Amino acid sequence: AGRVRVSAGGFAGVTGPARTHTPIDLLDVRLAGGAELTLPLRAGWTAAVQAVHGEVTIGGRAARAGDLVLLDREGEDAAV
């Protein structure tokens, strides 16, 4: 249904190669049309999703290519 590339931080037991001064999970997520994914979010961390191609619905909000969606810091998961 798609793939997740970990650039920094971690996801599903995979650690990204980038080393950062500030803790961060930086993921490149590519989903096939109609596919869904739940991303775990760390409590208190800032989370954002940027749509690069197509459209995505995240946290109940639609985002088109070029849109950036800032997520609530209180959540634990984000359905994409």
Buried (B, 14 or more C-beta within 10 A) or exposed (E): EEEBEBBBBEBEEEEBEEEEEEEBBEBEBEBEEEEEBEBEBBEEEEBEBEBEEEEBEBBEEEBEEEBEBEBEEEBEEBEB
